[in-house]
Amino acid sequence: MKTFDRVLDKQKNIAVNEQAKAATSDKARLIAAIKHEYGFADFNSLKESEKESYKAMINEMWNSSTGLNEKGVAFINESAAVLTDKSTDEQIEKFCKKEIKACAEHIVNCMVMGKECKCLINLKKNVEEGTKKKMSNKVLKQWIYDVICPWIGAKIKSVKF
């Protein structure tokens, strides 16, 4: 007859193994999502600084004991990028342009009304906090221009007379 302790140990081992499998599966999904989002096939083809950046990004969204955290789930489900102190300039630019595009209508309305746009203020603050780097106003304005001009052009083309 099996003792209670032996059965309990066996069930604990099964649970730990299942949790480890789930965490490994989560990591594979996260890596696949990062590769898809940033458009590369293999980490080995990246420069060393880019490898460090993506490694920091993975560590920010996943850990071996619990698997994906909220940031990781948001990245996989919504492509919500995560910035770290090792984020590359390209990652920061992509993150900012995506956020600007999401708020384009509000940004233009604020500009027309002559008001401060809280979206842009929060964007700059979040980028600086996430990357621990000072963000240049000139660069941010250029990215706003790069996103807003085509957006306005598309809106003008859709006007019917």
N, C-alpha and C positions, 0 to 999 in steps of 0.2 A: 504494500500500500504506500502511495506517495505521501510524503509529509507536506504539511501546509507550506512550510518555508521553501521547499523545493519547487512547488507549483508557483508560489509567489515570485521566486527568483526567475523562473522560466517566463512568466508573464511580463515581468519587468524587462527582461532581455528582449522579448518580442516587441514591446512598446518602444524601447530605446532604438532598436533596429528600424522600426517603422518611422520613427521621428527622424532618424539619420537619413533614411531614404527620401523622405519628404523634403528635408533641408537640401539635400543634394539635387533633387529634382527642381526645387525653387531656384537654386543657383544656376542650373543649366538654362532654365527659362529666362532668368535675368540676363545672363550672358548673351543668349540669343537675341533678346530684346535690345540690348546695348549695341550689338553688332548691326542689327537691322536699322536702328535709329540713327547711328552714326556712319553707316555705310562702309563697313570694312568686313572682310571675310575671316581674317585670322589675326590674333593678337601678336603673333610672331613677326608680322609684316610692319608693325608700328615702331616708331622711334621710342627710345627708352623713356623719354619724358611723357609721351602719350600712354605708354604702358602703365607708368606710375599713376597717371591721372585716372585711367579707367579702373585700376586696382583700388584706388581710394574711393572711387564712385561705387564700386561693388561693395566694399566694406561699409560704406555709409548706408547701403540699402539691404544688406544681408549679413547674418552671422551664422556660424556653424551650429550653434546650440538651438536657436529659435527659428532659423530660416529667414524668410522675408519679413521686413518690418513695414510700417505704413508707407514710408518713402518708396520702398521696393514695389509694393503692390500698386501704388499710384503710378510709378514708372511703367510697369508692365501693362496696366489697364488703360492709362491715359497718356502715356509717353511724357509724364511729368518729370522733366530732367532734374537732376540733383547736382548742385555745385559744391565742390570741396576746395580746400586750399591748394590742391594740386590740379584743379581744372585748367585746361588749356584755353588759350584765347579763342580758338574756334568753338569750343564748347560753350564758353561764356557768350559769344556772339550769337550762336544758335539759340541758346536759352533766352537771351534778351529779345531777339527778333520774334521768337514764338510768342512771348508775353506781350510784346508791342502789338503784334497782329491780332491777338485775342482781344485787346482793348482799343483797337484802332478807332472805332466809332466814338467812344468816350473821349479819347485823346483829341480827336478833331473837334468835337463839341467844346471841350475845354479851351482849345486854342481859339476857336471862333468867339467864345464868350470872354476871352481874356483872363481866364482863371487858371490857377495852378492845377495840374493834373496829379491827383493822388496816386494813380496807377504808376506813373513814371517815378514819383518820389519813392514809393514802396519798392518798385523794381530795383532802383539804384541801391537802396538800403539793403534789400535782400541779397543782391549780388555781392555787395561789399562785406556783409556779414558772412555769407557762405564761402567766399573765396579768401577772405582776410586781406584783400587787395583794394586799394583806392581806385575807383572807376573814374575815368576821364569824362568830363561833361561833353567835350568835343566829340569823342568816340560815340557816346550814347546818342548825341544829336544826329550824328551821321547815320546810325542804325535806325533811328526814328524816321529820318528822311527816306532811307532805303525801303522801309516798310510802308510808310504812309502815302508816299507819292503814287506807287502803283495801285494802292487801295483806292485813293481818290480818283485816279484815272479810270478804274473799273466802274466806280459809281457814276462818273460822268458819262461813260459809254452806255450805261444802262438807262439813262434818262430818255424818255420818249416824248416827242413833240407832236 
